[in-house]
Amino acid sequence: MHMHMQMGRDLWLFLAIASLLITGLAAGGENWNILKYQKKKHMQSAVLLGDHNGNNNDNLKKYCESWRMNVELNNIRDFDVVPQECIDHIGRYMTSSQYKSDSQRAMEESSLYLSSHFCNFKGDGKDAWIFDVDDTLLSTLPYFKKHQFGGEKLNVTCLEGWMRETKAPALEHTLQLYHEIRGKGIKIFLISSRREPLRDATVDNLIKVGYHGWTSLVLRGLEDEYKEVQSYKAEARKRLVEEGYRIWGIIGDQWSSFDGLPAAKRTFKLPNSLYYVS
Ligand SMILES: *[C@@H]1O[C@H](CO)[C@@H](O)[C@H](O)[C@H]1NC(C)=O
């Protein structure tokens, strides 16, 4: 009697599992897999609830990498902060050898362009090249390491305070290319969204880490603070073109450094998913 009941229970359990599996297979097709399914469910709640501790979570990683990629593609614009659940991912990328390798590749492509037949420099002193300052020549990474890799809203007063300390390191691959460009007799213009009061600190910091010999450093004056950075930078290029300069290229980490007219012949974008300047 007891044996019979036991068998009955086992049979029910067997039938229940079998029907679950069959339903699952029917619903999910041949790729249905209960482990994957549970992982996916966990992932969705992780993304929705902003749980960024799921380090080993493949889907969260994909989600955040897509976010980062779409920032670089300029599909995602005007973000104020890095999404909470992606702070770890962005922090890991920005401190990784991949970030260095990506930056190096961008500089190698600039170098290739400079040595190509497309660039027939006249050598009349009117060949020009433009660089951004922050996260192009100098890295703000030490600041953002202390501020959740862009996961907290930017405090400009605080960031400018850090800039005044003149401790920003150089981005090594940009530094190399900077001197390569100088060596070709091309005039270098630095057009930055930093404000005019930071001029001394900016010059000090640039020289300290190995930059010198630029033709001019353009910073945002009071009247420029009311403009979009993109218009301010386009106006600075317009002045150069009016002075007869040919702008061969721009290297920057923000799309607002390239957009608008007059355009440069080529632009080279460095990765930056810590903040967005429009
Ligand atoms: C921004 O930073 C400054 C200086 O560190 C601080 O005094 C101020 O309270 C901060 N502002 C906000 C909104 O957090």
The ligand as a Tripos MOL2 file, in Angstrom:
@<TRIPOS>MOLECULE
LIG
   14    14     1     0     0
SMALL
NO_CHARGES

@<TRIPOS>ATOM
      1 C1         29.5410   70.9210   -6.3200 C.3       1 LIG1
      2 O1         30.8340   70.9180   -5.7710 O.3       1 LIG1
      3 C2         31.0910   72.0250   -4.9490 C.3       1 LIG1
      4 C3         32.5810   72.0320   -4.6340 C.3       1 LIG1
      5 O2         33.0740   70.7580   -4.3740 O.3       1 LIG1
      6 C4         30.2010   71.9440   -3.7230 C.3       1 LIG1
      7 O3         30.4480   73.0300   -2.8570 O.3       1 LIG1
      8 C5         28.7560   71.9680   -4.1910 C.3       1 LIG1
      9 O4         27.8950   71.7720   -3.0960 O.3       1 LIG1
     10 C6         28.4900   70.8780   -5.2210 C.3       1 LIG1
     11 N1         27.1840   71.0800   -5.7940 N.am      1 LIG1
     12 C7         26.2910   70.1140   -5.8700 C.2       1 LIG1
     13 C8         24.9990   70.4800   -6.5100 C.3       1 LIG1
     14 O5         26.4770   69.0090   -5.4240 O.2       1 LIG1
@<TRIPOS>BOND
     1     1     2 1
     2     1    10 1
     3     2     3 1
     4     3     4 1
     5     3     6 1
     6     4     5 1
     7     6     7 1
     8     6     8 1
     9     8     9 1
    10     8    10 1
    11    10    11 1
    12    11    12 1
    13    12    13 1
    14    12    14 2
@<TRIPOS>SUBSTRUCTURE
     1 LIG1         1 GROUP 0 **** ****
